[in-house]
Amino acid sequence: MIDFVNLSVYNLLFSKWLENAILREKGFDKILVSEDTGEILSRGNAEYKGLIFKLIPSTKITGEYVKIVSGSLHKYFNGGEHNHNRFTHNDCVRIINELSEMFDINPTDSVLHGLEFGVNLYLPFSPQRVIKSVVVHGNKPYEAIQSNRRKGVVCVRSEYSIKIYDKGYTDKQPQKNILRIEYRVTDMSHLGKFGIKLLSDLMDENKVNFLLDLLLGALENTIFIPTDLEIEQLTNHEKINFHAMGKPLFWKELTRKQRHDQRLRIDRILKKCNTIDYKNELKNRVENEWKKLFLVPNEAGKSVTFSTTLKASEAHEKGNVFDSSFSIENVTSRHEKQNTGNESENEVFNNQIRTCKTCGKDISMNRKESLFCSIKNNPFAKRCRNKDSNKRRTFKAQIMRAKNNDNWLRITYKDLDNPDRPNFTDTLHSSEVTINRGWLNTIVSIEILHEAPTLYGNANEPHPEILTGVNARNYASSLTRENSNEAN
């Protein structure tokens, strides 16, 4: 969740900090203040539980001082000691409220200049397997952290940086397989579209949830090439191509379309070798952990370990095949039940958030497997089921019609790395659509052409059917699945 922050506090008299007993004890007692003018004669900082408080002379207003706070909210939560456990959104809100009470920091008057967020993932294998496989983000290489790739890797962009590192190693807990995925924003305009500008915005669950998209997008645009892949079953051409893709220089001069084609080749090779796909595996784990940061009560918000199941999973360390049934979500739920000794409490908590798939009404009183309203509690429940059934039947018919009618599709993608670039468009026959999961998420629209591309565009031709947003992505996903099934 939220970790490092860098912020300026406004509408606060600097004397409030100078008079604060805690800050005086932690460093502000060394600051000299003129008795005549009240001017600060010597600078000094105060450090408390991992946060640094600074008073800097203002360049705009004589006699005024800029109040700066920087450091890790997560470490503050742990008394300044560490940040390798789970730090939920509720914990974050509580810490911000505490800072407001103790140091007169009004969250609505505190402007963010930098923000770092991420998740700690407890893996059933060594994080080094992931770190060794990281190559580039887009076409920019990941570099070793502090010239030591054993720690992890980082890719620095103009507005943000992405860090993937071995948390157990850096925190001197090598026995723990903790991988940290971290996103650090250095230019806050990067978060402008999410409305995150003030410290108070970090208390808004809806705004903070947008940050998950940035984490997942960072992983989606990262190339992972496993270094321990058994490649005997590959052709010579595939072997040469695979080795080349593990070199950052290979990606540097590729166009966006060429990078897309190479990503498809990676997907085919990983599938052919029946090995773990680190990108999608990490995306699933990040998403699961992120949900827990909002859904798990504070009592159960302790760090997750694999102490009870790690031995069983160590067999995977020697091979390439990853058992998909061994998920962090399953292990976490088992571990939490062992810790609390009360299974019903966790079940009740999870049930509180269940809603009808169609109308969105609360169905927590229904059976666990229920997806729609129950007639017992809602006399109009059949409408919800029928509406969903009709939608699925119509969508299926639309897919089959595209395949049977020999349709051509014009698919438009957006550039996640640079939103200012023009969208990329590709024209394919419906039978050729096989789009990997990463590119599905970038689809802007799909035009279903009524004629072949060479004829389309004539003045007398009818306007094509256009799908956008989720409808377009679902359409492409289903066509991909249908075409893949036929290929197999």
URRA-V338394 format. One record per run of one state. SS is the DSSP state (alpha for helix, beta for strand, coil for the rest). FROM is the first residue (numbers start at 0). TO is the last residue. If there is no record, write none. Layout:
SS;FROM;TO + SS;FROM;TO
This chain:
coil;0;0 + beta;1;8 + coil;9;12 + alpha;13;17 + coil;18;19 + alpha;20;24 + coil;25;26 + alpha;27;29 + coil;30;31 + beta;32;32 + coil;33;38 + beta;39;39 + coil;40;43 + beta;44;47 + coil;48;49 + beta;50;56 + coil;57;63 + beta;64;71 + alpha;72;76 + coil;77;87 + alpha;88;102 + coil;103;105 + alpha;106;108 + beta;109;121 + coil;122;125 + alpha;126;132 + beta;133;136 + coil;137;138 + beta;139;140 + coil;141;141 + beta;142;143 + alpha;144;146 + coil;147;150 + beta;151;155 + coil;156;158 + beta;159;165 + alpha;166;169 + coil;170;176 + beta;177;184 + coil;185;186 + alpha;187;193 + coil;194;196 + beta;197;197 + alpha;198;202 + coil;203;203 + alpha;204;208 + coil;209;209 + alpha;210;219 + coil;220;220 + beta;221;223 + coil;224;234 + alpha;235;244 + coil;245;246 + alpha;247;251 + coil;252;254 + alpha;255;272 + coil;273;276 + alpha;277;294 + coil;295;296 + alpha;297;299 + coil;300;308 + alpha;309;316 + coil;317;326 + alpha;327;339 + coil;340;341 + alpha;342;350 + coil;351;353 + beta;354;354 + coil;355;360 + beta;361;361 + coil;362;379 + alpha;380;403 + coil;404;406 + beta;407;412 + coil;413;422 + beta;423;428 + alpha;429;431 + coil;432;435 + alpha;436;439 + coil;440;441 + beta;442;448 + coil;449;463 + beta;464;467 + alpha;468;486 + coil;487;487
